[in-house]
Amino acid sequence: MIVATLLFLLQLKVPDAAQFVGAPQGQPVPAAQLEHRTNQVGALLRCPVCQGMSVADSKAEMAVNMKGQVRELLQRGYTQEQILKYFELSYGQFVLLQPKFEGVNTLVWLLPVAALLLGGAIVFFKLKKLGAAAPPPTAYRQPPTEDPYVARVREMVAKGKS
């Protein structure tokens, strides 16, 4: 039973990128530039394990495998856009380090800008209101009337010193 299952699994093929994004639309990358281009494209993909690092920077096994896939796709002539589309279809939009400006991601791009503008407007109007509410300066200010309790305490202190 186990042997039959293993033989079945060995016969399964990993889906080809052509099934997802079509035939290669670019030229195969020469061997001299392959590592550089692999790092460039890998820098645009997020490592699913590390989540804060790109595939090019991560040392996780998953990132190394993804980088190998990028290298293979570049050798076969796939363009950067096709490779990013392939990984997006495989892992979801989360795998892109720079999310697209569409759908829910529109809020991710616009909410911080809107919050900064709203905060700036609130600060501006509060400062304007504080400036308008300040009393005009007067040439002569009357001293505040003294509290009888404070006067009595001062008398007692003066008597104690003498």
C-alpha positions as CSV (number, residue, x, y, z in Angstrom):
1,M,0.0,0.0,0.0
2,I,2.8,2.5,1.0
3,V,4.8,1.6,-2.1
4,A,1.8,2.1,-4.4
5,T,1.2,5.5,-2.8
6,L,4.8,6.5,-3.2
7,L,4.8,5.5,-6.9
8,F,1.6,7.5,-7.5
9,L,3.1,10.6,-5.9
10,L,6.3,10.3,-7.9
11,Q,4.2,10.3,-11.1
12,L,2.5,13.6,-10.2
13,K,4.1,16.5,-12.0
14,V,4.5,20.0,-10.6
15,P,2.3,22.3,-12.6
16,D,4.2,24.2,-15.2
17,A,4.2,28.0,-15.2
18,A,2.8,27.9,-18.8
19,Q,-0.4,26.6,-17.4
20,F,-0.8,29.8,-15.3
21,V,0.8,32.6,-17.2
22,G,1.2,31.3,-20.8
23,A,4.2,30.8,-22.9
24,P,7.4,32.7,-22.2
25,Q,7.2,36.2,-23.7
26,G,10.8,37.2,-23.2
27,Q,14.3,36.0,-24.1
28,P,16.2,33.5,-21.9
29,V,18.6,35.4,-19.6
30,P,22.2,34.7,-20.3
31,A,24.2,32.9,-17.7
32,A,26.4,35.9,-16.9
33,Q,23.3,38.0,-15.9
34,L,21.2,35.2,-14.4
35,E,22.2,35.6,-10.8
36,H,21.8,39.4,-10.9
37,R,18.3,39.1,-12.5
38,T,17.3,36.4,-10.1
39,N,18.1,38.6,-7.2
40,Q,16.3,41.6,-8.8
41,V,13.1,39.6,-9.3
42,G,13.5,37.8,-5.9
43,A,13.7,41.2,-4.2
44,L,10.1,41.9,-5.3
45,L,8.7,38.7,-3.7
46,R,8.0,38.2,0.0
47,C,9.3,35.1,1.7
48,P,6.2,33.2,3.0
49,V,8.2,31.9,6.0
50,C,10.0,35.1,7.1
51,Q,7.3,37.5,5.9
52,G,9.4,40.6,6.6
53,M,12.1,39.7,4.1
54,S,12.4,39.3,0.4
55,V,13.1,36.0,-1.3
56,A,16.5,37.4,-2.4
57,D,17.5,38.2,1.2
58,S,16.0,35.3,3.1
59,K,17.9,32.1,4.0
60,A,14.8,30.0,4.7
61,E,14.5,26.8,2.7
62,M,11.2,28.0,1.1
63,A,12.8,31.2,-0.1
64,V,15.8,29.3,-1.5
65,N,13.3,27.1,-3.4
66,M,11.4,30.1,-4.7
67,K,14.6,31.7,-5.8
68,G,15.5,28.5,-7.7
69,Q,12.1,28.7,-9.4
70,V,12.7,32.3,-10.3
71,R,16.1,31.3,-11.8
72,E,14.5,28.5,-13.8
73,L,11.8,30.7,-15.1
74,L,14.3,33.4,-16.2
75,Q,16.3,30.7,-18.0
76,R,13.3,29.6,-19.8
77,G,12.5,33.2,-21.0
78,Y,9.7,34.3,-18.8
79,T,9.5,38.1,-18.1
80,Q,9.5,39.7,-14.7
81,E,5.7,40.4,-15.0
82,Q,5.0,36.8,-15.8
83,I,7.1,35.5,-12.9
84,L,5.4,37.9,-10.5
85,K,2.0,36.9,-11.8
86,Y,2.9,33.2,-11.5
87,F,3.9,33.6,-7.8
88,E,0.8,35.8,-7.2
89,L,-1.5,33.0,-8.6
90,S,0.4,30.4,-6.5
91,Y,0.7,32.2,-3.2
92,G,-1.8,35.1,-3.4
93,Q,-1.2,38.8,-3.5
94,F,0.5,38.7,-0.1
95,V,3.7,37.3,-1.8
96,L,4.3,40.7,-3.6
97,L,6.4,43.1,-1.5
98,Q,4.7,46.0,-3.3
99,P,1.0,45.3,-3.3
100,K,-1.1,46.4,-6.3
101,F,-3.3,49.5,-6.2
102,E,-6.6,47.7,-6.5
103,G,-9.4,46.3,-4.4
104,V,-8.8,46.3,-0.6
105,N,-5.2,47.3,-1.1
106,T,-6.5,50.7,-2.3
107,L,-7.4,51.4,1.4
108,V,-3.9,50.3,2.5
109,W,-2.4,52.9,0.2
110,L,-5.0,55.7,0.9
111,L,-5.8,55.5,4.6
112,P,-2.4,56.6,5.9
113,V,-2.5,59.6,3.5
114,A,-6.0,60.5,4.6
115,A,-5.1,60.1,8.3
116,L,-2.2,62.5,7.9
117,L,-4.3,65.1,6.1
118,L,-7.1,64.8,8.7
119,G,-4.6,65.1,11.5
120,G,-2.9,68.2,9.9
121,A,-6.3,69.8,9.4
122,I,-7.3,69.2,13.1
123,V,-4.0,70.7,14.3
124,F,-4.3,73.7,12.0
125,F,-7.9,74.5,13.1
126,K,-7.1,74.0,16.8
127,L,-4.1,76.3,16.6
128,K,-6.2,78.9,14.7
129,K,-8.9,78.6,17.4
130,L,-6.4,79.0,20.2
131,G,-4.8,82.1,18.5
132,A,-8.3,83.7,18.1
133,A,-9.4,83.0,21.7
134,A,-6.4,84.6,23.4
135,P,-7.4,87.7,25.3
136,P,-5.9,91.0,24.1
137,P,-3.0,92.2,26.2
138,T,-3.9,95.1,28.5
139,A,-1.6,97.9,29.5
140,Y,-2.5,97.8,33.2
141,R,-3.3,94.8,35.2
142,Q,-4.9,95.0,38.6
143,P,-3.4,92.8,41.2
144,P,-5.7,90.0,42.3
145,T,-7.6,90.7,45.5
146,E,-5.8,89.0,48.4
147,D,-7.5,86.1,50.2
148,P,-8.0,86.9,53.9
149,Y,-6.7,83.4,54.8
150,V,-3.4,84.1,52.9
151,A,-3.1,87.5,54.6
152,R,-3.5,85.9,58.1
153,V,-0.8,83.3,57.3
154,R,1.6,85.9,56.2
155,E,1.0,87.9,59.4
156,M,1.7,84.8,61.5
157,V,4.9,84.0,59.6
158,A,6.0,87.7,60.0
159,K,5.4,87.5,63.8
160,G,7.3,84.2,64.1
161,K,10.4,85.7,62.5
162,S,10.5,88.7,64.8
